[in-house]
Amino acid sequence: MKLMREKVLEKTGFKGPVFYREPMSRHTSYKIGGPARIFCLPQDVEDLKKALIFSHEEGIPYYIIGNGTNLLVSDEGFEGMVIKISGVFNGFQFSGEKVIAGAGTDLCHLINQAGKQGLFGWPFAVGIPGTVAGAVVMNAGSSTLHMGQHVQKVWALDCKSLEFVEMRNDDLQFQYRKSILDSGKWVVLEVELLLQREDPDKIFLRIEDLLQRRRKVQPLNYPSAGSVFRNPDNAFAGKLIEDAGCKGWTQGGAMVSPVHANFIVNFNHARAIDVGTLMARVRKEVEEKFGISLEPELKIIGNWPEELEEFLRPYKG
Ligand SMILES: Cc1cc2nc3c(=O)[nH]c(=O)nc-3n(C[C@H](O)[C@H](O)[C@H](O)COP(=O)(O)OP(=O)(O)OC[C@H]3O[C@@H](n4cnc5c(N)ncnc54)[C@H](O)[C@@H]3O)c2cc1C
């Protein structure tokens, strides 16, 4: 009966692929996560509107994802509709030292294409595996440089009114790994970003150098979602975790990476509960040793066992 009601999404005229009980492990860089009740890939703005209207009318919660590289989805999965904005909404156009890029554009692809035009300017973003929208919403970057410094404008769809909105940098309230856009109220559709003109040959040497540096300091041979915890004020989460002696700790198939202590990697078919439990253990150890309470940087989705729910609830999407 439930399934029949859900099949109505196709009956709204939604053109893109729709999957039911789709394992989120297929759509996260962690390769972890139980099923999404509905998983859909809108092909255009009309499709996106149909999915949102369906979600409102059926009372089904929705969650927008890009490349799923900053997500931890529970083993139980998400009792709602996951709307993936990646693979479509991915055109881009350069104009002078600006680019207008679709939300689903792969960030690394855009950096390479910009390089060919003799445009660069986001060294911190080289190697970040997300979409343009994911990077803007999360204000992705390093400890000092971030995407928000380069955003001019964002065009988005208001998820409630389904009206288009144009937001300027000042409206977006960029902070460390945060923006007003991560409230779930809007779907980012397009972004205008500033670049800098540089010699293309130098750009590609720089890109290769930055990628090599990442390979040295990040455990890229195992699935992960990047840094697990936010850096607290005036400190580095990775350094605190290392100094607390947590490097190499394991829980099921999850491990605090011996390469970079703020990465918890999926080294052997880890479940979400393994990652969540390890996060809670690390957080407790750092708190006991240094009196600092680490906060997750990852976006957390789905229902969790009671012992983790209290810790993870404030960070849930
Ligand atoms: C190996 C590795 C290295 C990484 N290195 C870095 C790093 O150096 N710096 C850094 O900051 N991060 C890093 N990350 C984390 C991650 O790649 C970034 O946060 C990235 O910007 C997330 O983009 P995404 O498209 O995967 O977003 P997702 O993980 O899919 O989503 C992230 C958030 O953005 C929202 N979102 C996505 N698309 C839209 C949209 N169109 N409209 C509205 N909301 C949207 C989602 O709802 C969610 O809240 C790393 C991850 C990995 C796996």
The ligand as a Gaussian input file, in Angstrom:
#p B3LYP/6-31G(d) Opt

LIG

0 1
 C       38.765000      12.756000       0.673000
 C       37.985000      13.963000       1.074000
 C       38.615000      15.191000       1.244000
 C       37.887000      16.320000       1.620000
 N       38.547000      17.508000       1.791000
 C       37.868000      18.587000       2.169000
 C       38.540000      19.836000       2.382000
 O       39.743000      19.984000       2.156000
 N       37.806000      20.900000       2.803000
 C       36.457000      20.808000       3.042000
 O       35.847000      21.800000       3.435000
 N       35.800000      19.641000       2.852000
 C       36.453000      18.533000       2.429000
 N       35.782000      17.348000       2.245000
 C       34.325000      17.270000       2.543000
 C       33.405000      17.486000       1.337000
 O       34.016000      17.036000       0.141000
 C       32.985000      18.938000       1.165000
 O       32.250000      19.391000       2.294000
 C       32.142000      19.151000      -0.094000
 O       32.027000      20.536000      -0.326000
 C       30.743000      18.537000      -0.023000
 O       30.147000      18.613000      -1.314000
 P       29.050000      17.537000      -1.779000
 O       28.549000      17.933000      -3.115000
 O       29.602000      16.166000      -1.662000
 O       27.935000      17.795000      -0.688000
 P       27.074000      16.713000       0.115000
 O       27.986000      15.949000       1.018000
 O       26.218000      15.953000      -0.805000
 O       26.166000      17.700000       0.996000
 C       26.771000      18.549000       1.956000
 C       25.740000      19.576000       2.426000
 O       25.391000      20.425000       1.331000
 C       23.977000      20.391000       1.093000
 N       23.781000      20.511000      -0.364000
 C       24.435000      19.857000      -1.360000
 N       23.990000      20.286000      -2.560000
 C       23.038000      21.226000      -2.320000
 C       22.212000      22.054000      -3.149000
 N       22.253000      22.009000      -4.487000
 N       21.360000      22.912000      -2.543000
 C       21.280000      22.987000      -1.196000
 N       22.018000      22.225000      -0.354000
 C       22.899000      21.364000      -0.920000
 C       23.507000      19.071000       1.663000
 O       22.139000      19.129000       2.045000
 C       24.424000      18.936000       2.874000
 O       23.923000      19.711000       3.943000
 C       36.480000      16.214000       1.850000
 C       35.844000      14.977000       1.663000
 C       36.583000      13.863000       1.271000
 C       35.869000      12.547000       1.068000

